[in-house]
Amino acid sequence: MTTDLPSPPPATLHDPFAPLIAQPADALLGLIALHRADPRPGKTDLGVGVFRDDAGRTPVMRAVKSAEARLAETQDSKSYLGAEGDAAYTEALAAIIFGAHRATGRLTGVQTPGGTGALRLGAELLARANPAARVWIGTPTWPNHGPIFAEAGLEVRSHRFFDPATGAIDFAAMVDDLAEARAGDVLLLHGCCHNPTGISFMPDEWRAIADLCAARGLTPFIDLAYQGLGDGLADDAAATRMTFGTLPTALLAYSCDKNFGLYRDRVGALWVQSAGTATASLVRSNILTLARSLWSMPPDHGAAIVRIILESEALRTEWEAELDTMRARLNALRQAIAAADSRLAPIAGQRGMFAMLPLSSSAIAALREDHGIYMAPNGRINIAGLRTDTIPAFAAALLPHLDTAGEAR
């Protein structure tokens, strides 16, 4: 006997993604696409933040190649390392960052997928510890800084520190804006080679920042993404060492992308300094729990390369020599650009891969359309995108537009 069952009602289409709001396209990715589509042979890419040599290449460092060969020969397993990643890698990096005088028992570090992963892990830790904390970020900054902390649920506040008219730090404006910061807030700082301005706080300004954090109960969170590309490994870490040596609590996000040339391998680390060993134990347990939920286990290949380089005297010497060459190229390009016109003179005293040109949005568009010179919409340029032989043409195209700096961006 067969029983006819009633037909089910027509299915109601439910689209769980319909409530999403379209997001603006990434400006830098759009710039990359425009540059690739430009058929002009003399086009110049000053937007993408990667180091290039004088031939316009982003080569794999020799020390990295040698370390990869050793890794291929000796690695006997691809098993997981755990949520903390390669502990020997983190310890080897800590030595070049913090030096010999580290807060033993109060400083905990873990491997992360790039500096971005370190920033996000730190943001999640801060949000878990104090959801009401506000994160103060200087303007301008790397465009991804704000979204990283906002996506972790933290309120982002901005403060002034850069005077675009002079290309210098406006420290008084920074102090004035931070008068609104309250105990428990976080102050994000670039450890060296500021992205996008290239400017650096002087040692006395760094000490004043540390004093301000101590007096106001602020937690500094240093983003150190370019160690060795400014004035050298030790000099570029000096502000970090002073801050961690002066204040009881601090965070550091680190990236090996630039100084080891490991961009696509995503190699970073997060360190958190606690006021005491008991708190440090709490911090570590929470960091590992958060990391487990964010990416479970960090990728090993790039971190293993860094560890091998730092553990080998010969490879470390070779790496430091290559890093010295990269730094010398960047600083020589700065000198050449600055010599082109007095209005560009501040660039000589800046450090790292980036500088901000005082250009209007119309000038930036004209440089792209008329000369094939591509840069970020805010006038940020990657110094390494230039070559010694292209600087005269770049300066000739640029100088007529510097007079329009006062126009609305």
N, C-alpha and C positions, 0 to 999 in steps of 0.2 A: 504494500500500500504506500502510495506516494502522497506526501502532504505538501501542497504549494505554500511556500513561505512568502510573506509580503515582501515586495521589493524595498530595499533600503532607500531612504530619502537621498536625493542628489547631494553629493559631497559639497560642503561649503569650503571654498578655497580660502585657506588661512595662510597669509604670507607673514611670517614672523619678522621679516626685515623691512616691512613697509614703513614702520615708524622712523626708520633711520633718516637722518638729514644729510644731504650731500655735503662733503667737505671740500674745501679749496685744494686745488692741486699744489703739490710742493713746488715752490718757485725755482729751486735749484735744479730739480729734475727736469722742469720745463726748459730751463736754460741749457741743460745738457743736450736735450733733443734739438733745440734750435741750432746749437753749435754743430752738431753732427750733420744736420741737414744743409748747412751752409757750404756751398761748393767752392768758395774762394780759398785759394791755396795759402794766403797770408793771414788767415783768421787766427785769433788769439783767444784761448780759453783761460780766463782769470777767475772762473767761478768755482770749479770743483776743488775741494780741499785736499789734494794729494800732492806730495812732493814730486817734483820733476827735475831731472838733471838738465844740463845745458843743451842736450839734444832733444829735450822735450819728452823724455821717457820717464816712467816710474819703475825703475828696475828692482829686482829682488836683490837684497843686500848679499854680499859674498859670505858674510858670517852666517846668514840665514840659510843659504844653500848648503854650506858645510854642516850646519847643525841638522838640517833635514836629512842629509846623507847618513849622519851618525844615527839619527832616530830610526831610519829605515833599516839599518843594519842591526840595531840592538833592541828595538821594541819587540817584546815577545807576547803582547796581549793588547787587545782593544777593549778590555773589560772596563766597566765604569770605575771612576775614581771616587765618586761620592759627591754630595752637594757642594762641598767646599772646594772641589777641584784638586789641582796639583799643589799640595802644601809646600813642597820644596820650591816650586816656582814662586809662590807668594812670599816665602821667606827670602829667597834670593833677590826679589824685587825690593822688598822692604829695606834691605841693606843699602841699595843705591838711593832710595828715596829718603829714608829717615836717618841714615848713618848708624853709627855704633850706639848712640844714646837713645834707645827706644824705651818707651814706658812698659817695661817688662810686666806681664800679667794684666795690663790694662788695655793693650792694643791687640785687636783681633782682626785678621784679614782673611778674605776668601777670594778665589778666582771668580771672574764674571765674564759673560760674553761681551767684551769690549767695554769702553768707558761708559757707553750709554747704559749697558746692563748694570754697571756699578752705580751710576746715578739713580737708576730706577729702584735698585735694591735698597739703596740708602733712603730714598724717598718713602718706600713702603715701610721701612723700619721706623722712620720718623713719624709717619702717619699712625702707625700702630702704637707708638709710645705716647704721642701727643697729637690727636687729631686736630686740635685747635691751633697748632703751630702754623705760623705764616712764614713763607720763604721769600726773603728779600734778594732780588736779582738786579744787578746793575744794567742800565740801558745805555748802549746796545749790548747784546750778548748773542751767543750761539742760538739760533732760532728754536732749537729743540729743548733748550733748558726749561722754559716755562711749561710746555706741554708735558714733559716728563713728571714734574711735580704736581701739576694739575690733575693728570690722569691717576695719580696716587691719592687724590682726594684732598690735597693741601692747597690752601689759599696762597696765591702768588702775588707778591707786591713788588713794585719796581722802585729803584732809586737812581738818581743821577750820579754820574762820576766822570763823564767824558764831555769835554767841550769841543764840539765839532769845528768851531771857528778857529781854534788854535791847535787842534789835534793833540791836546794834552789833558791830563787829569784835572778835574775840578773837585778837589778833595773836600772843600768847604761845602759844596752842594751835596755831596754824599753824606757828610756828617749831619747836615740839616735834615735831609730826608729820613735818615735812620733815627732821628729823634722820636719818630712815631713807632719804632720797633719796641716790642715788649718782651719781657722775660719769657723764655721758651721758644722764641722765634729763631729762625735759621738764616744765616747769611751765606749765600753762595759766592765763592771767590774763585777766580782763575789763578792757578798757582804760578803760571808764567805764560809768556807768548799769548796774550789775550786774543781771543777770537770773538769779534772781528777787528778790533782796533789796533792790535799790536803794542799797545802801551802797557807800562808796568808801574806798579806802585813802588816808590822808593822805600828803602829799609825803614826809615823813620815813620813812613805812612803805614807800613805793615805793622809796626809796633803800636801805632795809634789805633789801628783796627783791632788788634788783639786786646788792647786796653779797653776799647769800646765794648767788645764782646764780653769781657770780664765784668765791666761795670753794669751793663744792661742785661746780663744773663742770656746772651745770644750764643748759639752754637754755630761755629764756622763749618762750612762744608766746602772743601777745596776740590776743584776740578783740575787735575794735573794731566794734561793730554799731550804736552809737547816737551817733556823734559829732555834737555840736551840740544834743542834746536834754537835756544835763545842765547845764553852766555856760557853754557857748559852744564854738565850733569849736576855738579855740586851747587853752582850758582843758581841754577833753575829750581833747585830743591830748597834753597835757603829759607824762603818765606814759609814753606810747609814745615820745615824743621823748627823754625822759631815759633810758629803757631802751636804746633803740637807740644813743644817744650814749655810753652808759657801757660797754656790753658788746660784745664783738667779734662775737657771733652771736646772732641772734634771728629769730623769725618773727612775721608779722602777718596775720591774716585780717580782711578788711574787708567790710562790707555797706552798700549804698546803699538797702536796702529801706525803712528807717525814715526816714532824714533826707532822702531824695528822694521817699518815698512810692511806690517802684517795687516793691511787694511781688511782684506776679505776673510781673514781667519778669526777676527773678532776676539781680541785678547785684551783683557782688562782685569782689574781687581778693585775691591772695596776694603778700606780699613776704617775701623771705628775705635776711637780711644774713649774709654770710660773713666769715670772719676775714681773707681776702685775695682779691685779684682772680683768682688762679688757681682757687681753690676756687669762687668765684662763677661762673666759666665752667662748671665741672662741675655746680654746682647748677642752672644754667639749662638745660643740656642734659637733665638728668634730669627737671626740672619739665615741660619741653615733651613729653618722651617719655611721661610719666605722664598728662599732660593729654590727649594724643592717644588714649591707651587708655581713658580714663575718659569723655570726652564729645567727643573729636575737636576740635571747634571750639565756642567759647562763643557764646551768642546775642548778637547785635549791638545790637538795637534800644534796650534800656535803657541800655547803656553809651554808645551814641552820644548819647543824650539828656543824660546826665551830662556828657560831653565838651563838647557844645555850650553847656550852661549855664556850665561853668567857663571856657570860652574867650571867652565874651561878658561884658563888664563889666556891661552892663545886666541880662542874665539872672541873672548871679551875684548882683548886688545884690538883685534881686527874690527870688531863692531864699533868700538869707540873711535877708531880712526875714520871709519866710514861716516859716523855721526859728525865728527869734526868737519869733514869735507862738506856734508850737507849744510851744516850751520854756516860755514864760511861762504858757501854759495849764496845763501839767503841774505846774509849781512852785506855781501858785496853788491848784490842786486839792490838792496836798500840804499846803499851809498850812491849807486849810479842813478837811481830814480831821483833821489833827493838833490843831486847835483844839477838836474835838468831845470829846476826853477825854485826860487826861494819859497814859494808857496807849498812846495813838496818837502821842504827841509825837515819837518818833524819825522818823516818816515825813516830817516837815518838813525835816529835814536830809539826807534821801536824795535821789537824783536818778534821772531817767529815767522809764520807763513803768511800772515794777513795784515792788511792795512785798510783804512777807510778813506776813500777819496771824497773831498767836499764837492760833490756833483749833484745837480738837480736830476730829477727823473727824466726830463727831456734830454739832458746831456747824455745820460746813460744810454737812452734809446738811440740817440744820434751816433754815438760811438759804435754801437752794435750795427746799425744800418749802414753807416757810411764807411766804416773801417773794419768791420768784422771783429771788433773787440767786445768780448762777452764778459760781463761782471754781474754780481748780485744786484738786485734792485735798490739796495741801500748804499751802493758804492763800495762795498767790500771787494777787495781784489786778493787773489792768491798770488803773492810775490813770485812763487816758484813757477807760475805759468809763463813768466817772461824768460827770455834768454838775453845774453849780453848783446847779441847782434840785433835784437828786436826792440831794445829800449829806445834808441833814437826815434824810430817810427812811432812807437807808443807815445812818447813824450810829445812829439809833433802833433799827433792827433788829439792828445789830452789837453794841452795847455790852453787852447782857445776856449775850452769849456769851463775852466776853473773860475772864470769871471762870473759864471752863472750860478755859483754855489749858493747865493742867497735866495734863489728861487725856491718855491715850495717843492718838496720832494714828492 
